[in-house]
Amino acid sequence: MEPRPAGHSLAGMGVSDSSAIAGSVADGRRRGVTARPLAWRPARLLWGPWVAIRGRWLDFLIAGGVDPARSAALTLRARRLTSRAEVVALARAVDRVLSDDHRHRRRGSLAIRAELDCVEAARDQLEAISGVLHDGSLVYARGVALTGSLLRDPQSPLFHRRRADAAAATAERALRALLGHI
C-alpha cells in the first residue's frame, strides 16, 4: 500500500487547505446544509433522560475518580453537577446541615438528620465548602459529587455518631476535590 498524502480526503475534492473548508461550510449553510450530521442531535437528546434517571450512579462514578470525558453520559452529568443551579442548591444543603439543631427537629419527619457530633467534627471543612460554593468560583464535578454524597448518602460518615473523625476526613477530601486538588 502506498502512503496517502496528508489531507487525502480533501485532495480528491480539489481542496488543498483547511481554510477552504470554512468557506464551503458557510456556503453550504446558505443552501440549507447543516454543519453537524443530523444523527448527532437525536442521539444527544436521548442522553438527557437517561442521565436524569441514572444521576446518582453517575455521581458515584465521578466521585470515585472516573474521568467524565470517558463517556457522553458522564460528561453531561459533570456539566449538570457544575451548573450554577446545582451548586447553589448544594450550598443551601450544606448551610442547612450546619444550622441544623436537635431542638428544632419536627416530630414525625422521615428526613434523616446528620449527627451533631459529626457536624461539629467537620464544621471547619463544611464551612469552607459552603464558602467555596457560595463564592461562585470554579468548582470541579468530582468535588460536587463528593459533597453531594456526603450530604445525601445515609451510609455517609456524617450520619453515624461513631464516625465523627471519618466525617471530618471525608469533608476535607470533598473540599480538596471541589478546588481541583485531587
Beta strands, then each sheet from edge to edge (+ up, - down):
end
